[in-house]
């Protein structure tokens, strides 16, 4: 019996721990089929707003964390002028130790045509310069929103030069969203970044076998570092990427790009070469094969700011937060009650089956009158059509007294019988009931039952 109790306890504790672990990660649901847990999406959603500043002539994109105690903020400033098209990113967050800010800027300056003299696929000083087309005249920016079948809203801005050679497609979403556009399918948009699809169309080449290099400058207080695996790759949101990161006070800004581009309908490799101008400015060249239509998809944003489920910062003061907390607490309590109920039921079933088994063995045998002497004794059983008779035979003159009894069924119980019963750790009433039942059986039947029950103790 002890073994069954231990099993029940282990099952109960395992269920409790398993549910608690599941509550910390929260049960995984993915109703929008984007490969991201819906609850994880919820605590990382952002309120996105876009405005145009006439005075500064920039588009301001603000993305504030929707829930939580410390709601960090990402701001993107999009500008195009004689110096090119630029995106300045600012990140503000608060913690117990104060307020922290990070700022960096990415500018698309020009397109360089060159002959790859050393055939390394990267524009550098040893290559033959052919021409440079400055990105300094732009059409008015077009801003619209796209509503997907899932209900997700994507903010979409188009920045293109007056000659139509360079176009930047800007996408930002308030939550994790899989988006399929005309050139790049199954793209995961995350709420901590903006996607910048670069399109170069109908470039007028001055050399037949030349290559193109997109001239990009990156500015930051802290020098950028090159890394192979991006955060999106690590989380399984993308693959085959590279990025440059800049980190200050624990906050990391990034500019990433795919290692391939769509060139005239074919997937071609993209290479990157960099040149540091000074401590705060780094120039890079993203190199493309010769083609009429080139489509590439860089991204930029803030890395390492996703809120894990179960963290203290994902419990804000919104009504939705309260509803989620109440739901999880109620679900936890109900689950614990069900586990306890299952444990009690299992224990009840065990005792019921044990008693049923003994009753089947005993059948309708007659009632027993018994007495016990711990040193030695013989218990006499009363048969149905006989007078009530109880005789306890002590060791002294036992043979003489036994010969005087007529037609009395006798059963003998040894001291080891009581030792076996004591091994089950029953209370006095349980022991008395069990002994009465066992006295209705023959010594052989008793031994068989006790042997089977003792096996459950091992």
VOPAGU-2260 file (C-alpha; in pm, 1 decimal, decimal comma):
REM VOPAGU-2260
SITE   aa  ch    i         X         Y         Z
SITE  UNK   A    0       0,0       0,0       0,0
SITE  UNK   A    1     284,7     238,1      79,6
SITE  UNK   A    2     418,0     194,9    -270,9
SITE  UNK   A    3      84,2     305,5    -419,6
SITE  UNK   A    4      73,5     609,6    -194,4
SITE  UNK   A    5     425,0     706,9    -301,8
SITE  UNK   A    6     325,3     671,5    -667,5
SITE  UNK   A    7      21,8     894,0    -614,7
SITE  UNK   A    8     234,7    1157,6    -441,7
SITE  UNK   A    9     494,3    1151,1    -720,1
SITE  UNK   A   10     224,1    1183,6    -988,7
SITE  UNK   A   11      67,9    1475,3    -801,7
SITE  UNK   A   12     398,4    1660,3    -760,0
SITE  UNK   A   13     497,4    1594,4   -1120,9
SITE  UNK   A   14     167,0    1732,0   -1245,1
SITE  UNK   A   15     199,6    2035,8   -1020,6
SITE  UNK   A   16     555,1    2112,9   -1134,2
SITE  UNK   A   17     469,5    2050,5   -1499,0
SITE  UNK   A   18     177,4    2288,1   -1486,2
SITE  UNK   A   19     380,4    2553,2   -1303,2
SITE  UNK   A   20     649,9    2530,3   -1568,3
SITE  UNK   A   21     385,1    2557,3   -1834,3
SITE  UNK   A   22     237,2    2859,4   -1660,0
SITE  UNK   A   23     575,7    3034,1   -1663,0
SITE  UNK   A   24     610,2    2975,8   -2036,1
SITE  UNK   A   25     233,9    3008,9   -2072,4
SITE  UNK   A   26      48,6    2752,6   -2277,7
SITE  UNK   A   27     152,3    2784,6   -2639,5
SITE  UNK   A   28    -117,1    2908,4   -2876,7
SITE  UNK   A   29     -59,7    3035,1   -3228,5
SITE  UNK   A   30    -399,2    3129,1   -3369,6
SITE  UNK   A   31    -250,7    3346,2   -3646,2
SITE  UNK   A   32     -12,0    3069,8   -3762,4
SITE  UNK   A   33     294,8    3293,0   -3770,3
SITE  UNK   A   34     513,4    3053,4   -3571,2
SITE  UNK   A   35     520,3    3279,4   -3262,2
SITE  UNK   A   36     332,0    3204,3   -2940,1
SITE  UNK   A   37      32,3    3438,5   -2911,4
SITE  UNK   A   38     101,2    3523,7   -2546,8
SITE  UNK   A   39     463,3    3608,6   -2630,2
SITE  UNK   A   40     332,5    3831,9   -2909,3
SITE  UNK   A   41      93,4    4000,0   -2668,0
SITE  UNK   A   42     356,7    4108,7   -2414,1
SITE  UNK   A   43     579,6    4240,6   -2696,1
SITE  UNK   A   44     319,8    4432,0   -2896,9
SITE  UNK   A   45     382,7    4800,3   -2958,0
SITE  UNK   A   46     162,7    5098,1   -3026,0
SITE  UNK   A   47     286,3    5236,7   -3358,2
SITE  UNK   A   48     215,6    5592,9   -3469,4
SITE  UNK   A   49     351,3    5780,0   -3771,8
SITE  UNK   A   50     351,5    6155,9   -3824,0
SITE  UNK   A   51     514,8    6395,2   -4065,5
SITE  UNK   A   52     703,7    6691,6   -3921,3
SITE  UNK   A   53     670,3    6977,9   -4171,7
SITE  UNK   A   54     933,1    7188,9   -4001,0
SITE  UNK   A   55    1199,0    6916,8   -3987,3
SITE  UNK   A   56    1069,9    6751,4   -4305,2
SITE  UNK   A   57    1098,7    6404,8   -4155,6
SITE  UNK   A   58     860,2    6118,8   -4089,2
SITE  UNK   A   59     852,6    6026,9   -3720,8
SITE  UNK   A   60     771,5    5664,5   -3639,3
SITE  UNK   A   61     704,6    5595,1   -3272,9
SITE  UNK   A   62     676,1    5237,7   -3137,7
SITE  UNK   A   63     597,4    5214,9   -2764,4
SITE  UNK   A   64     565,7    4885,0   -2577,8
SITE  UNK   A   65     194,2    4831,7   -2524,0
SITE  UNK   A   66     201,4    4650,7   -2187,5
SITE  UNK   A   67     427,4    4628,0   -1885,5
SITE  UNK   A   68     554,1    4846,0   -1606,2
SITE  UNK   A   69     854,7    4988,8   -1794,0
SITE  UNK   A   70     732,7    5057,8   -2146,5
SITE  UNK   A   71    1036,9    5126,5   -2358,3
SITE  UNK   A   72    1015,1    5334,9   -2674,2
SITE  UNK   A   73    1171,5    5311,2   -3020,9
SITE  UNK   A   74    1168,4    5612,5   -3253,6
SITE  UNK   A   75    1265,5    5615,6   -3621,0
SITE  UNK   A   76    1320,7    5942,4   -3808,0
SITE  UNK   A   77    1308,0    5910,7   -4188,1
SITE  UNK   A   78    1457,6    6195,4   -4390,9
SITE  UNK   A   79    1564,4    6244,5   -4751,2
SITE  UNK   A   80    1764,3    6542,7   -4876,3
SITE  UNK   A   81    2080,2    6633,3   -5066,4
SITE  UNK   A   82    2283,6    6407,3   -4837,4
SITE  UNK   A   83    2079,8    6098,4   -4923,2
SITE  UNK   A   84    1805,5    5897,6   -4753,3
SITE  UNK   A   85    1862,1    5841,0   -4381,2
SITE  UNK   A   86    1698,4    5661,9   -4088,5
SITE  UNK   A   87    1792,2    5777,6   -3739,6
SITE  UNK   A   88    1696,0    5541,5   -3457,1
SITE  UNK   A   89    1654,6    5635,4   -3091,1
SITE  UNK   A   90    1578,3    5394,7   -2809,8
SITE  UNK   A   91    1469,9    5496,9   -2458,0
SITE  UNK   A   92    1425,4    5261,5   -2166,6
SITE  UNK   A   93    1396,3    5290,2   -1790,2
SITE  UNK   A   94    1510,5    5053,1   -1520,0
SITE  UNK   A   95    1566,3    5059,9   -1146,7
SITE  UNK   A   96    1908,5    5217,7   -1199,9
SITE  UNK   A   97    1788,3    5504,0   -1420,7
SITE  UNK   A   98    1701,2    5599,4   -1777,7
SITE  UNK   A   99    1910,1    5489,4   -2075,8
SITE  UNK   A  100    1922,8    5610,4   -2434,9
SITE  UNK   A  101    2078,1    5475,3   -2752,7
SITE  UNK   A  102    2100,0    5656,8   -3085,5
SITE  UNK   A  103    2240,9    5558,9   -3424,9
SITE  UNK   A  104    2190,2    5660,7   -3786,3
SITE  UNK   A  105    2196,1    5474,5   -4120,4
SITE  UNK   A  106    2222,4    5675,0   -4444,0
SITE  UNK   A  107    2193,6    5554,3   -4804,5
SITE  UNK   A  108    2424,0    5791,7   -4988,7
SITE  UNK   A  109    2495,9    5675,1   -5342,6
SITE  UNK   A  110    2526,6    5389,1   -5592,1
SITE  UNK   A  111    2878,2    5318,9   -5723,6
SITE  UNK   A  112    2946,2    5138,4   -6050,1
SITE  UNK   A  113    3286,7    4969,8   -6065,9
SITE  UNK   A  114    3486,2    4703,7   -6246,1
SITE  UNK   A  115    3593,5    4434,0   -6002,9
SITE  UNK   A  116    3961,4    4425,6   -6096,9
SITE  UNK   A  117    4069,1    4175,4   -5830,3
SITE  UNK   A  118    3744,7    3976,9   -5865,3
SITE  UNK   A  119    3674,0    3958,5   -5494,7
SITE  UNK   A  120    3317,7    4086,7   -5536,2
SITE  UNK   A  121    3378,3    4384,5   -5305,9
SITE  UNK   A  122    3435,0    4747,2   -5401,0
SITE  UNK   A  123    3771,2    4875,0   -5273,3
SITE  UNK   A  124    4060,8    5101,2   -5372,1
SITE  UNK   A  125    4215,1    4847,9   -5612,1
SITE  UNK   A  126    3903,5    4830,3   -5830,2
SITE  UNK   A  127    3834,0    5048,4   -6132,8
SITE  UNK   A  128    3584,8    5323,9   -6051,1
SITE  UNK   A  129    3329,3    5380,0   -6329,4
SITE  UNK   A  130    3068,4    5624,0   -6191,5
SITE  UNK   A  131    2877,0    5728,2   -5879,5
SITE  UNK   A  132    2509,2    5819,6   -5876,6
SITE  UNK   A  133    2421,9    6036,2   -5575,9
SITE  UNK   A  134    2089,2    5981,0   -5402,3
SITE  UNK   A  135    1994,7    6344,6   -5348,0
SITE  UNK   A  136    1667,2    6413,0   -5530,9
SITE  UNK   A  137    1351,0    6243,4   -5405,5
SITE  UNK   A  138     983,6    6232,1   -5483,1
SITE  UNK   A  139     732,3    6303,0   -5205,6
SITE  UNK   A  140     712,4    6013,8   -4959,1
SITE  UNK   A  141     401,6    5799,7   -4987,9
SITE  UNK   A  142     258,1    5655,4   -4663,1
SITE  UNK   A  143     -23,0    5400,9   -4639,4
SITE  UNK   A  144    -132,1    5103,4   -4429,6
SITE  UNK   A  145    -189,1    4743,2   -4531,9
SITE  UNK   A  146    -446,1    4528,6   -4348,4
SITE  UNK   A  147    -373,6    4156,8   -4374,2
SITE  UNK   A  148    -638,3    3877,7   -4361,2
SITE  UNK   A  149    -526,3    3809,6   -4002,2
SITE  UNK   A  150    -622,7    4165,8   -3907,8
SITE  UNK   A  151    -261,4    4272,4   -3858,8
SITE  UNK   A  152    -180,8    4620,8   -3981,3
SITE  UNK   A  153     145,4    4700,1   -4161,0
SITE  UNK   A  154     262,6    5058,9   -4198,8
SITE  UNK   A  155     416,4    5110,3   -4541,3
SITE  UNK   A  156     622,7    5403,9   -4667,4
SITE  UNK   A  157     781,8    5445,2   -5012,6
SITE  UNK   A  158    1085,6    5667,9   -5061,0
SITE  UNK   A  159    1218,4    5689,3   -5416,4
SITE  UNK   A  160    1444,6    5915,4   -5618,8
SITE  UNK   A  161    1306,6    6136,2   -5893,5
SITE  UNK   A  162    1484,3    5929,1   -6160,7
SITE  UNK   A  163    1324,4    5609,9   -6027,5
SITE  UNK   A  164    1657,3    5426,4   -5995,2
SITE  UNK   A  165    1650,2    5392,0   -5615,8
SITE  UNK   A  166    1346,7    5301,5   -5406,1
SITE  UNK   A  167    1326,4    5221,6   -5034,3
SITE  UNK   A  168    1020,8    5023,6   -4920,4
SITE  UNK   A  169     971,9    5075,2   -4545,5
SITE  UNK   A  170     760,8    4825,8   -4346,8
SITE  UNK   A  171     679,4    4830,5   -3975,7
SITE  UNK   A  172     429,6    4625,4   -3775,0
SITE  UNK   A  173     304,9    4654,3   -3418,6
SITE  UNK   A  174     340,9    4277,4   -3367,6
SITE  UNK   A  175     500,8    3966,1   -3516,7
SITE  UNK   A  176     366,9    3935,4   -3870,6
SITE  UNK   A  177     443,7    3717,5   -4170,2
SITE  UNK   A  178     420,0    3934,5   -4480,9
SITE  UNK   A  179     439,3    3836,1   -4847,3
SITE  UNK   A  180     517,2    4113,1   -5093,6
SITE  UNK   A  181     587,7    4091,1   -5464,9
SITE  UNK   A  182     955,9    4001,8   -5435,6
SITE  UNK   A  183    1026,5    3843,5   -5095,4
SITE  UNK   A  184     779,8    3593,9   -4949,0
SITE  UNK   A  185     728,2    3469,7   -4591,0
SITE  UNK   A  186     908,3    3767,2   -4440,2
SITE  UNK   A  187     879,2    3791,5   -4062,5
SITE  UNK   A  188     822,0    4146,2   -3940,5
SITE  UNK   A  189     896,2    4193,2   -3570,5
SITE  UNK   A  190     786,2    4489,6   -3354,4
SITE  UNK   A  191    1142,0    4587,9   -3256,7
SITE  UNK   A  192    1256,4    4682,4   -3609,4
SITE  UNK   A  193    1171,3    4830,0   -3947,4
SITE  UNK   A  194    1227,6    4648,4   -4272,6
SITE  UNK   A  195    1395,7    4846,1   -4551,0
SITE  UNK   A  196    1363,1    4673,3   -4887,6
SITE  UNK   A  197    1607,2    4829,2   -5134,2
SITE  UNK   A  198    1509,0    4831,8   -5501,8
SITE  UNK   A  199    1746,4    4942,4   -5779,6
SITE  UNK   A  200    1574,9    4961,1   -6118,4
SITE  UNK   A  201    1699,7    5041,8   -6469,8
SITE  UNK   A  202    2041,3    5164,3   -6365,3
SITE  UNK   A  203    2227,6    5314,5   -6663,8
SITE  UNK   A  204    2552,7    5120,1   -6678,6
SITE  UNK   A  205    2863,2    5270,6   -6841,1
SITE  UNK   A  206    3047,3    4936,2   -6845,0
SITE  UNK   A  207    2926,0    4598,7   -6967,7
SITE  UNK   A  208    3057,8    4368,8   -6694,6
SITE  UNK   A  209    3060,2    4611,1   -6403,9
SITE  UNK   A  210    2914,8    4561,3   -6056,8
SITE  UNK   A  211    2716,0    4794,2   -5830,5
SITE  UNK   A  212    2791,1    4895,5   -5471,4
SITE  UNK   A  213    2534,7    5067,9   -5250,6
SITE  UNK   A  214    2722,2    5327,1   -5043,3
SITE  UNK   A  215    2588,3    5332,6   -4683,8
SITE  UNK   A  216    2717,3    5524,4   -4381,5
SITE  UNK   A  217    2646,5    5433,0   -4018,9
SITE  UNK   A  218    2686,7    5680,1   -3732,8
SITE  UNK   A  219    2690,6    5599,2   -3361,8
SITE  UNK   A  220    2853,4    5697,6   -3034,1
SITE  UNK   A  221    2995,7    5344,9   -3007,1
SITE  UNK   A  222    3183,0    5172,7   -3290,4
SITE  UNK   A  223    2992,1    4907,3   -3483,5
SITE  UNK   A  224    3087,8    4540,6   -3467,3
SITE  UNK   A  225    3037,4    4280,7   -3738,6
SITE  UNK   A  226    2865,2    3950,7   -3647,5
SITE  UNK   A  227    2752,8    3653,9   -3855,0
SITE  UNK   A  228    2440,8    3536,1   -3668,5
SITE  UNK   A  229    2161,8    3788,0   -3620,4
SITE  UNK   A  230    1899,1    3784,9   -3346,6
SITE  UNK   A  231    1631,3    3692,7   -3601,2
SITE  UNK   A  232    1841,2    3394,9   -3715,1
SITE  UNK   A  233    1893,4    3284,6   -3355,4
SITE  UNK   A  234    1518,1    3291,8   -3291,1
SITE  UNK   A  235    1434,7    3119,0   -3618,2
SITE  UNK   A  236    1262,3    3421,1   -3775,1
SITE  UNK   A  237    1506,1    3441,4   -4069,0
SITE  UNK   A  238    1818,6    3281,0   -4211,2
SITE  UNK   A  239    2134,2    3359,1   -4406,6
SITE  UNK   A  240    2189,6    3710,4   -4266,0
SITE  UNK   A  241    2470,3    3933,7   -4141,2
SITE  UNK   A  242    2461,1    4242,4   -3923,2
SITE  UNK   A  243    2649,1    4530,2   -3766,5
SITE  UNK   A  244    2568,8    4614,1   -3404,0
SITE  UNK   A  245    2638,8    4905,5   -3172,0
SITE  UNK   A  246    2586,5    4865,8   -2797,1
SITE  UNK   A  247    2561,1    5125,8   -2521,5
SITE  UNK   A  248    2450,0    5074,2   -2158,5
SITE  UNK   A  249    2317,1    4728,9   -2238,3
SITE  UNK   A  250    2107,5    4842,3   -2537,9
SITE  UNK   A  251    2201,6    4718,9   -2886,6
SITE  UNK   A  252    2117,0    4883,5   -3216,4
SITE  UNK   A  253    2162,9    4688,0   -3540,0
SITE  UNK   A  254    2167,1    4710,7   -3917,2
SITE  UNK   A  255    2128,1    4372,1   -4086,8
SITE  UNK   A  256    2092,1    4241,0   -4439,1
SITE  UNK   A  257    2032,4    3915,1   -4623,2
SITE  UNK   A  258    2333,9    3752,2   -4787,0
SITE  UNK   A  259    2136,1    3713,3   -5110,2
SITE  UNK   A  260    1931,7    3943,3   -5333,5
SITE  UNK   A  261    1684,3    3896,0   -5615,5
SITE  UNK   A  262    1859,7    4006,7   -5936,0
SITE  UNK   A  263    1648,6    3986,0   -6252,9
SITE  UNK   A  264    1444,1    3706,9   -6098,7
SITE  UNK   A  265    1742,8    3503,8   -5979,8
SITE  UNK   A  266    1881,2    3468,1   -5627,4
SITE  UNK   A  267    2237,3    3603,1   -5626,9
SITE  UNK   A  268    2495,7    3636,7   -5350,0
SITE  UNK   A  269    2552,1    3975,2   -5188,0
SITE  UNK   A  270    2886,7    4076,4   -5039,9
SITE  UNK   A  271    2972,9    4355,7   -4798,4
SITE  UNK   A  272    3289,4    4558,4   -4763,7
SITE  UNK   A  273    3345,5    4822,8   -4496,6
SITE  UNK   A  274    3571,4    5117,2   -4437,6
SITE  UNK   A  275    3585,5    5316,2   -4114,6
SITE  UNK   A  276    3583,9    5690,3   -4175,5
SITE  UNK   A  277    3638,7    5788,2   -3811,1
SITE  UNK   A  278    3541,9    5668,4   -3465,5
SITE  UNK   A  279    3172,6    5751,3   -3502,8
SITE  UNK   A  280    3112,9    5695,9   -3874,4
SITE  UNK   A  281    3155,5    5371,7   -4062,5
SITE  UNK   A  282    3111,0    5338,4   -4436,2
SITE  UNK   A  283    3003,0    5009,2   -4591,1
SITE  UNK   A  284    2943,0    4899,6   -4949,4
SITE  UNK   A  285    2677,6    4638,9   -5021,1
SITE  UNK   A  286    2778,7    4481,7   -5353,4
SITE  UNK   A  287    2534,8    4351,3   -5616,0
SITE  UNK   A  288    2583,6    4170,8   -5949,0
SITE  UNK   A  289    2507,7    4354,5   -6272,4
SITE  UNK   A  290    2132,1    4353,6   -6333,3
SITE  UNK   A  291    1834,6    4556,7   -6450,0
SITE  UNK   A  292    1622,6    4495,6   -6141,1
SITE  UNK   A  293    1780,9    4436,2   -5799,2
SITE  UNK   A  294    1576,0    4373,8   -5483,8
SITE  UNK   A  295    1738,0    4338,9   -5141,0
SITE  UNK   A  296    1599,7    4345,7   -4785,0
SITE  UNK   A  297    1803,4    4507,2   -4502,8
SITE  UNK   A  298    1653,7    4569,3   -4157,6
SITE  UNK   A  299    1739,9    4792,3   -3862,9
SITE  UNK   A  300    1618,7    4824,3   -3507,3
SITE  UNK   A  301    1693,3    4733,8   -3145,4
SITE  UNK   A  302    1805,2    4384,0   -3044,6
SITE  UNK   A  303    1760,9    4199,2   -2714,8
SITE  UNK   A  304    1448,8    4379,9   -2592,1
SITE  UNK   A  305    1183,4    4108,9   -2624,0
SITE  UNK   A  306    1001,3    4053,5   -2294,7
SITE  UNK   A  307     995,8    3688,1   -2184,9
SITE  UNK   A  308     672,9    3536,6   -2059,3
SITE  UNK   A  309     641,4    3537,5   -1682,0
SITE  UNK   A  310     872,1    3835,1   -1630,5
SITE  UNK   A  311     774,6    4111,0   -1389,2
SITE  UNK   A  312     775,0    4365,9   -1669,6
SITE  UNK   A  313     494,7    4197,0   -1862,6
SITE  UNK   A  314     229,0    4281,3   -1601,4
SITE  UNK   A  315     113,9    4633,9   -1666,1
SITE  UNK   A  316    -192,7    4821,7   -1554,9
SITE  UNK   A  317    -410,5    4768,0   -1862,1
SITE  UNK   A  318    -743,5    4585,0   -1851,9
SITE  UNK   A  319    -606,7    4316,9   -2082,0
SITE  UNK   A  320    -320,8    4249,8   -1841,8
SITE  UNK   A  321    -567,2    4205,7   -1555,5
SITE  UNK   A  322    -786,0    3971,2   -1757,5
SITE  UNK   A  323    -485,4    3760,9   -1854,7
SITE  UNK   A  324    -368,9    3742,6   -1492,5
SITE  UNK   A  325    -714,8    3638,9   -1368,6
SITE  UNK   A  326    -744,0    3374,3   -1640,2
SITE  UNK   A  327    -404,1    3220,8   -1563,5
SITE  UNK   A  328    -465,0    3224,5   -1186,6
SITE  UNK   A  329    -807,2    3061,6   -1224,2
SITE  UNK   A  330    -672,7    2802,2   -1463,5
SITE  UNK   A  331    -388,7    2722,9   -1221,1
SITE  UNK   A  332    -624,5    2678,4    -922,8
SITE  UNK   A  333    -866,6    2459,6   -1118,7
SITE  UNK   A  334    -580,6    2240,8   -1240,3
SITE  UNK   A  335    -446,9    2192,7    -886,9
SITE  UNK   A  336    -796,1    2098,0    -762,1
SITE  UNK   A  337    -833,9    1845,7   -1043,5
SITE  UNK   A  338    -493,5    1692,1    -967,3
SITE  UNK   A  339    -578,5    1661,4    -596,0
SITE  UNK   A  340    -917,9    1510,7    -682,6
SITE  UNK   A  341    -752,4    1256,4    -910,6
SITE  UNK   A  342    -511,1    1160,7    -632,3
SITE  UNK   A  343    -793,3    1112,1    -378,9
SITE  UNK   A  344    -991,6     908,9    -631,3
SITE  UNK   A  345    -693,5     685,7    -699,2
SITE  UNK   A  346    -650,6     620,8    -325,0
SITE  UNK   A  347   -1021,6     545,0    -280,7
SITE  UNK   A  348   -1022,3     304,6    -573,8
SITE  UNK   A  349    -722,4     122,5    -430,5
SITE  UNK   A  350    -886,8      62,0     -91,3
SITE  UNK   A  351   -1216,4     -31,4    -254,4
SITE  UNK   A  352   -1049,8    -291,2    -476,2
SITE  UNK   A  353    -854,1    -432,0    -182,4
SITE  UNK   A  354   -1166,8    -477,4      26,7
SITE  UNK   A  355   -1360,2    -621,2    -266,8
SITE  UNK   A  356   -1084,2    -872,5    -324,5
SITE  UNK   A  357   -1090,6    -987,9      38,5
SITE  UNK   A  358   -1469,5   -1010,6      45,4
SITE  UNK   A  359   -1467,1   -1228,2    -264,4
SITE  UNK   A  360   -1218,4   -1457,4     -95,9
SITE  UNK   A  361   -1412,1   -1474,4     225,9
SITE  UNK   A  362   -1758,4   -1514,8      67,1
SITE  UNK   A  363   -2040,9   -1573,4     307,3
SITE  UNK   A  364   -1845,9   -1744,5     579,3
SITE  UNK   A  365   -1971,6   -1733,2     934,4
SITE  UNK   A  366   -1897,1   -1471,0    1194,3
SITE  UNK   A  367   -1586,9   -1521,1    1402,3
SITE  UNK   A  368   -1540,2   -1490,3    1771,1
SITE  UNK   A  369   -1179,7   -1470,7    1848,2
SITE  UNK   A  370    -935,1   -1390,5    2118,4
SITE  UNK   A  371    -565,7   -1348,4    2094,2
SITE  UNK   A  372    -275,8   -1424,9    2324,3
SITE  UNK   A  373      47,4   -1266,9    2200,4
SITE  UNK   A  374     264,8   -1555,3    2325,0
SITE  UNK   A  375      54,1   -1835,0    2169,6
SITE  UNK   A  376    -314,8   -1910,0    2125,0
SITE  UNK   A  377    -581,1   -2097,3    1939,0
SITE  UNK   A  378    -893,7   -1918,2    1819,5
SITE  UNK   A  379   -1210,6   -2126,2    1801,2
SITE  UNK   A  380   -1469,7   -2056,4    1537,4
SITE  UNK   A  381   -1844,5   -2072,9    1593,1
SITE  UNK   A  382   -2044,0   -2263,6    1328,7
SITE  UNK   A  383   -2395,0   -2175,2    1233,2
SITE  UNK   A  384   -2622,3   -2434,9    1395,0
SITE  UNK   A  385   -2410,3   -2469,5    1706,4
SITE  UNK   A  386   -2423,8   -2309,1    2044,7
SITE  UNK   A  387   -2208,4   -2009,4    2095,2
SITE  UNK   A  388   -1882,0   -2135,1    2223,2
SITE  UNK   A  389   -1556,7   -1961,1    2283,6
SITE  UNK   A  390   -1268,2   -2139,5    2444,9
SITE  UNK   A  391    -921,4   -2000,1    2468,7
SITE  UNK   A  392    -670,6   -2272,9    2521,5
SITE  UNK   A  393    -360,8   -2177,9    2708,2
SITE  UNK   A  394     -38,4   -2369,6    2672,8
SITE  UNK   A  395     -90,6   -2546,7    3009,9
SITE  UNK   A  396    -303,5   -2867,8    2970,9
SITE  UNK   A  397    -391,4   -2767,3    2613,6
SITE  UNK   A  398    -399,3   -3127,3    2485,5
SITE  UNK   A  399    -635,9   -3238,5    2758,3
SITE  UNK   A  400    -876,7   -2951,5    2695,7
SITE  UNK   A  401    -872,6   -2999,6    2321,2
SITE  UNK   A  402    -983,2   -3362,3    2351,7
SITE  UNK   A  403   -1294,2   -3248,9    2542,1
SITE  UNK   A  404   -1418,7   -3040,1    2248,7
SITE  UNK   A  405   -1667,3   -3203,4    2013,4
SITE  UNK   A  406   -1725,8   -3094,2    1649,1
SITE  UNK   A  407   -1563,7   -2755,3    1692,3
SITE  UNK   A  408   -1375,1   -2606,2    1394,3
SITE  UNK   A  409   -1042,0   -2470,6    1510,6
SITE  UNK   A  410    -798,9   -2234,6    1341,3
SITE  UNK   A  411    -452,3   -2148,8    1466,1
SITE  UNK   A  412    -274,8   -1815,8    1414,6
SITE  UNK   A  413      94,4   -1773,9    1477,5
SITE  UNK   A  414     278,8   -1472,9    1612,8
SITE  UNK   A  415     419,9   -1407,3    1262,2
SITE  UNK   A  416      63,6   -1340,7    1139,3
SITE  UNK   A  417      40,4   -1035,4    1365,1
SITE  UNK   A  418     391,9    -925,1    1270,5
SITE  UNK   A  419     291,9    -930,5     903,1
SITE  UNK   A  420     -18,7    -719,7     976,5
SITE  UNK   A  421     187,5    -462,8    1165,9
SITE  UNK   A  422     397,3    -406,3     853,0
SITE  UNK   A  423     101,5    -234,9     682,4
SITE  UNK   A  424      89,1      50,1     936,7
SITE  UNK   A  425    -289,1      41,6     969,3
SITE  UNK   A  426    -473,8     191,8    1263,0
SITE  UNK   A  427    -634,6     -28,6    1530,3
SITE  UNK   A  428    -979,5     -38,9    1366,9
SITE  UNK   A  429    -835,8    -135,5    1029,1
SITE  UNK   A  430    -631,2    -412,4    1188,1
SITE  UNK   A  431    -930,8    -548,7    1380,2
SITE  UNK   A  432   -1152,1    -553,0    1069,5
SITE  UNK   A  433    -883,8    -721,4     862,7
SITE  UNK   A  434    -815,0    -990,1    1127,7
SITE  UNK   A  435   -1186,6   -1072,4    1148,8
SITE  UNK   A  436   -1198,7   -1119,2     773,4
SITE  UNK   A  437    -886,9   -1330,8     766,4
SITE  UNK   A  438   -1011,8   -1563,8    1043,3
SITE  UNK   A  439   -1287,3   -1680,7     811,0
SITE  UNK   A  440   -1022,9   -1828,9     581,1
SITE  UNK   A  441    -812,8   -2138,5     604,4
SITE  UNK   A  442    -443,0   -2102,7     696,7
SITE  UNK   A  443    -349,8   -2170,7     333,9
SITE  UNK   A  444    -588,3   -1904,0     205,1
SITE  UNK   A  445    -460,4   -1654,7     460,9
SITE  UNK   A  446    -100,8   -1721,8     360,8
SITE  UNK   A  447    -177,9   -1674,7     -10,4
SITE  UNK   A  448    -349,9   -1339,6      48,2
SITE  UNK   A  449     -84,1   -1210,5     287,3
SITE  UNK   A  450     195,7   -1307,1      47,2
SITE  UNK   A  451      27,2   -1115,4    -235,0
SITE  UNK   A  452     -25,5    -810,6     -16,3
SITE  UNK   A  453     334,4    -813,7     111,0
SITE  UNK   A  454     457,3    -799,5    -247,0
SITE  UNK   A  455     301,1    -452,6    -280,8
SITE  UNK   A  456     523,3    -332,3       3,0
SITE  UNK   A  457     845,4    -423,0    -178,7
